[in-house]
Amino acid sequence: MNNLNRKSFTTNFLIKVPNIRLFLICITILTVVTGCSSHEEIMHKIKTNDYITKTELLLNTVVTINLYDKQDEDILEECFDIIRKYEAIYSRTMESSELYAVNQGIAPHTGLTYSISDQLADLIEYGLYYSELGQGAFDISIAPITSLWNFTSGITQLPDPITLQNALTYVNYRNIKLEGNLLTYAKKGTQLDLGAIAKGYIADRVKEYLISMDVHSAMINLGGNIVCLGEKPDGTPFHIGIQKPFADRNETLAVMDIRDRSVVTSGIYERFFVLDGITYHHIINPKTGYPYRNELISITIISNASVDGDGLSTLCFALGLEKGLELIKSLPDTYAIFITKDYETYYSEGFLDTILLHD
């Protein structure tokens, strides 16, 4: 998943436009550097819709929020303020963030125990849950490894093997203890990367705010982490497209009817580079320090909470097809689509009985 990284430039626009019968969003991570839409393309997609919308570059991605049933610019602006607030807490690379201060050992601490905010503690708790659920296949202490990889600079270079092996010695979520607002490390040098769950968590906080403001129809898109609040004002579901991996972002495999759910995708096509004929992608194995290599290229999770979709999309990719399907089967109100390298599609149990698909 994405590392949070506030860009030094932002572009935003605020528009009110008339209604549309179908709103199709390709589920992809639209990063600023790799394959994001131009502002003209984004404008073109929303010119004929009846809602108020804003797009801005945040969280190292293109963030778009549409409000359908309440044309209130103040509410929309507050949504983006919420995103900025959490980015300033969870970013691994923003030097002013709380997480950066903890990782660098400059946050308030006694020995290896740090006093952290409620917001950071809450997200770390989610991260520890998914780390334990996957027995380390998902591991929030992976920051010493992810900091060695760069998938956005255009430079195709592997980390130094000796440096990578040394970094692996610091990766183990079991070295992390959280008690209320006290975060304690068992090993000096432990660092956290919350990028695999932060966008989902932030999307959930934006949804909570919109509900508190009596908004019943909205779409939150944090670079492909999509939350549909309610349904469209005419009572029909939102239409969310499943992008075909490695294809043009407008090429979809199918379209889903979604009401009041989150849709999150993880795939090797989101951020990657090719070196000597080998594709290296951003979903890193905490045990080896290198990208996971299995039969999968994409996983889409449909869930009630976006933070769960975020965590599960990465974890299920790490577990592989068989174990990933088993995990989703064990979870209530959670469904998944697995796409293999051969472009074969596998649906979790109950998916086709619950989610309506269109070609």
C-alpha positions in Angstrom: 0.0 0.0 0.0 1.0 3.6 -0.3 3.4 5.4 2.0 1.8 8.7 3.0 3.8 11.6 1.6 2.5 15.2 1.5 3.6 16.7 -1.8 5.0 20.2 -1.8 2.4 21.3 -4.4 -1.4 20.9 -4.3 -4.0 21.5 -6.9 -7.7 21.7 -6.0 -10.9 22.8 -7.5 -14.5 23.0 -6.4 -17.4 22.6 -8.8 -21.1 22.3 -8.7 -22.4 20.3 -11.7 -25.7 18.7 -12.9 -26.8 14.9 -12.4 -25.6 11.7 -14.0 -27.1 8.2 -14.0 -23.9 6.3 -13.9 -20.7 7.3 -12.0 -17.8 4.9 -12.7 -14.6 4.9 -10.7 -11.8 2.7 -11.7 -10.3 1.2 -8.6 -6.6 2.0 -8.9 -4.1 3.9 -6.8 -3.8 7.2 -8.7 -0.4 8.4 -7.5 1.0 11.8 -8.5 4.0 10.3 -10.1 2.8 7.1 -11.7 -0.3 7.2 -13.9 -2.5 9.7 -12.2 -5.2 11.6 -14.2 -4.4 15.0 -15.5 -6.6 17.7 -14.0 -8.3 18.1 -17.4 -9.3 14.4 -17.4 -10.7 14.7 -13.9 -12.7 17.7 -14.9 -14.0 15.9 -17.9 -15.3 13.0 -15.8 -17.4 15.3 -13.6 -18.6 18.1 -15.8 -22.1 16.6 -16.3 -22.8 15.4 -12.8 -25.2 16.8 -10.2 -23.1 17.1 -7.1 -20.5 19.2 -5.4 -17.0 17.9 -5.7 -13.4 18.7 -4.9 -10.1 17.1 -5.9 -6.8 17.7 -4.2 -3.4 16.1 -4.2 -3.0 14.6 -0.7 -1.6 11.4 0.8 0.7 11.1 -2.2 -2.4 10.5 -4.4 -5.4 12.2 -6.0 -8.2 12.6 -3.5 -11.7 13.3 -4.7 -14.9 13.7 -2.6 -18.4 14.1 -4.0 -21.4 15.2 -2.0 -24.7 14.4 -3.7 -27.5 15.3 -1.4 -26.1 18.4 0.4 -24.5 21.1 -1.7 -22.5 22.6 1.2 -19.0 23.9 0.4 -18.1 24.3 4.0 -18.8 20.6 4.7 -16.7 19.6 1.7 -13.8 21.8 2.8 -13.9 20.3 6.3 -13.5 16.8 4.8 -10.2 17.9 3.3 -9.1 19.5 6.5 -9.7 16.2 8.3 -7.5 14.4 5.7 -4.8 16.9 6.2 -5.0 16.6 10.0 -4.5 12.8 9.8 -1.8 13.0 7.2 0.1 15.2 9.6 -0.1 12.4 12.2 0.4 9.2 10.1 2.9 10.2 7.3 6.1 8.2 7.5 8.0 10.7 5.4 6.6 14.1 6.4 9.1 15.5 8.8 6.5 17.4 10.8 4.3 14.3 11.4 3.9 12.6 14.7 4.8 9.2 13.3 8.0 10.6 11.8 9.0 12.0 15.2 8.4 8.6 16.8 10.3 6.8 14.1 13.2 9.2 14.5 13.2 9.0 18.3 12.5 12.7 18.7 8.9 12.3 20.1 8.4 12.5 23.9 9.7 9.2 25.3 11.3 7.5 28.2 13.7 4.9 27.1 11.9 3.0 24.4 8.4 4.1 25.6 6.7 6.9 23.7 3.7 8.9 24.7 1.5 9.2 21.6 -1.8 10.8 20.6 -5.2 9.0 20.7 -5.3 9.1 16.9 -1.9 7.5 16.4 -2.6 4.9 19.1 -5.9 4.0 17.4 -4.3 3.3 14.0 -1.4 1.4 15.6 -4.0 -0.8 17.3 -5.6 -1.7 14.0 -2.1 -2.3 12.5 -1.2 -4.7 15.4 -4.5 -6.5 14.9 -3.8 -7.2 11.2 -0.2 -8.0 11.9 -1.3 -10.7 14.4 -4.1 -11.9 12.1 -1.5 -12.7 9.4 1.2 -13.8 11.9 3.6 -11.3 10.4 2.7 -11.6 6.7 1.4 -8.1 7.3 3.7 -6.2 9.7 3.5 -2.5 10.6 7.1 -2.6 11.8 8.3 -2.9 8.1 9.4 0.8 7.9 13.2 -0.1 7.9 12.5 -2.2 4.8 10.0 0.1 2.9 12.3 3.1 3.4 14.9 1.3 1.3 12.6 0.9 -1.7 11.6 3.6 -4.1 8.8 3.0 -6.6 8.0 6.6 -7.6 11.3 8.2 -8.6 11.6 6.4 -11.9 15.0 4.9 -10.8 15.0 1.2 -11.2 17.4 0.2 -8.4 17.3 -2.6 -5.8 18.3 -1.9 -2.2 21.8 -2.9 -1.2 21.5 -6.6 -0.1 23.6 -6.1 3.1 21.7 -3.0 4.1 18.4 -4.9 3.5 19.5 -7.9 5.5 20.4 -5.6 8.4 17.1 -3.8 8.2 15.2 -7.2 8.4 16.5 -7.6 12.0 14.3 -4.7 13.1 11.1 -6.0 11.6 8.9 -7.9 14.0 5.5 -6.6 15.2 5.9 -8.6 18.4 8.5 -6.1 19.5 5.6 -3.5 19.7 3.5 -3.1 22.8 0.6 -0.6 23.0 -1.0 0.3 26.3 -3.4 3.2 26.0 -1.3 6.1 24.8 2.0 4.4 25.7 3.9 2.8 22.8 6.8 0.6 23.9 9.4 -1.1 21.7 11.3 -4.2 22.8 14.1 -3.4 20.4 15.8 -0.1 19.6 15.6 0.7 15.9 12.0 -0.4 15.5 10.0 1.9 13.2 6.5 1.9 11.9 4.9 2.2 8.4 1.2 2.6 8.6 0.7 3.3 4.9 -1.1 0.0 4.4 -4.0 1.0 6.5 -3.9 4.7 7.0 -5.9 5.7 3.9 -8.8 3.4 4.8 -8.8 4.7 8.4 -8.8 8.3 7.2 -11.7 7.5 4.7 -13.7 6.1 7.6 -13.1 9.3 9.7 -14.3 11.4 6.7 -17.4 9.2 6.4 -18.1 9.6 10.2 -18.0 13.4 9.8 -20.3 13.4 6.8 -22.9 11.3 8.7 -22.6 13.7 11.7 -23.5 16.5 9.2 -26.6 14.7 8.0 -25.1 13.8 4.6 -26.7 10.6 3.2 -25.2 10.3 -0.3 -21.5 10.8 -0.9 -18.5 9.2 -2.4 -15.0 9.4 -0.9 -12.1 8.4 -3.1 -8.7 8.5 -1.5 -6.6 7.4 -4.4 -8.6 4.2 -5.0 -9.7 3.6 -1.4 -13.4 4.2 -2.2 -16.2 4.7 0.4 -19.7 4.9 -0.8 -21.9 6.6 1.8 -25.5 5.5 1.2 -26.7 5.4 -2.4 -27.3 7.9 -5.1 -30.1 10.5 -4.5 -32.4 8.7 -6.9 -32.2 5.5 -4.8 -29.9 3.6 -7.2 -26.5 2.2 -6.1 -23.1 3.6 -7.0 -21.4 1.8 -9.8 -17.8 1.0 -9.0 -15.5 -0.5 -11.7 -12.9 -3.2 -11.1 -9.9 -2.1 -13.1 -8.1 -4.6 -15.3 -4.6 -4.8 -13.9 -1.8 -3.3 -16.1 -4.5 -2.0 -18.6 -5.6 1.6 -19.1 -7.3 2.8 -16.0 -10.6 3.1 -17.8 -10.6 -0.5 -18.8 -12.7 -2.5 -16.4 -13.3 -6.2 -15.9 -16.7 -5.6 -14.4 -18.8 -3.0 -12.6 -20.3 -3.5 -9.1 -23.4 -2.1 -7.5 -22.3 -0.7 -4.2 -24.4 0.8 -1.4 -22.9 2.1 1.8 -19.7 0.0 1.6 -16.0 0.4 1.1 -14.1 -0.9 -1.9 -10.3 -1.2 -1.7 -7.8 -2.7 -4.1 -4.2 -3.8 -3.8 -2.3 -4.8 -6.9 1.2 -5.2 -8.2 0.4 -2.7 -11.0 -0.1 0.2 -8.6 3.6 1.0 -8.0 6.4 -1.0 -9.6 9.4 -1.1 -11.7 11.0 -3.6 -14.0 14.7 -4.5 -13.8 16.3 -7.2 -15.9 12.9 -8.5 -16.9 11.7 -8.9 -13.3 8.8 -6.9 -11.9 9.4 -5.4 -8.5 6.2 -4.0 -6.8 5.4 -2.2 -3.6 3.8 -5.1 -1.6 6.8 -6.2 0.4 7.3 -9.4 2.3 8.4 -8.5 5.8 10.2 -11.8 6.1 12.5 -11.4 3.0 12.5 -7.6 2.4 11.5 -8.2 -1.3 8.2 -8.0 -3.0 5.8 -10.9 -2.6 5.9 -13.4 -5.5 2.8 -15.4 -5.9 0.1 -16.1 -8.5 -1.8 -12.9 -7.7 -1.7 -9.5 -9.3 -4.8 -7.8 -7.7 -7.2 -8.2 -4.8 -10.3 -6.1 -4.2 -12.0 -6.1 -0.8 -15.6 -5.0 -0.2 -16.3 -4.3 3.5 -18.2 -2.1 5.8 -15.1 -0.2 7.1 -12.4 1.0 4.8 -9.6 0.4 7.3 -10.5 -3.3 7.2 -10.5 -3.3 3.4 -7.1 -1.7 3.5 -5.6 -4.1 5.9 -7.2 -7.2 4.3 -6.3 -6.3 0.7 -2.6 -6.3 1.7 -2.8 -9.2 4.0 -4.8 -11.4 1.5 -2.2 -10.6 -1.1 0.5 -11.7 1.2 -1.3 -15.0 2.1 -1.9 -15.9 -1.5 -5.1 -17.1 -3.3 -6.0 -20.2 -1.2 -5.3 -18.8 2.3 -6.6 -15.4 1.3 -10.0 -16.9 0.3 -10.1 -18.9 3.5 -9.6 -15.7 5.6 -12.3 -13.7 3.8 -14.7 -16.6 4.2 -14.2 -16.5 8.0 -15.1 -12.8 8.2 -18.6 -11.4 8.4 -19.9 -9.0 5.7 -16.6 -9.1 3.9 -16.1 -10.1 0.2 -13.2 -10.2 -2.2 -12.2 -10.6 -5.8 -8.8 -12.2 -6.5 -7.2 -11.8 -9.9 -4.3 -14.0 -10.9 -1.4 -13.4 -13.3 -3.4 -15.4 -15.9 -6.3 -12.9 -15.5 -8.4 -15.6 -13.9 -11.0 -14.1 -11.4 -11.9 -15.8 -8.1 -14.7 -14.6 -5.9 -15.0 -15.2 -2.2 -17.9 -17.2 -0.9 -21.1 -15.3 -1.0 -19.8 -12.5 -3.2 -22.0 -13.2 -6.2 -25.0 -13.7 -4.0 -24.4 -10.2 -2.4 -22.8 -8.0 -4.9 -24.5 -7.4 -8.3 -22.0 -7.3 -11.2 -22.3 -5.8 -14.7 -20.1 -6.6 -17.7 
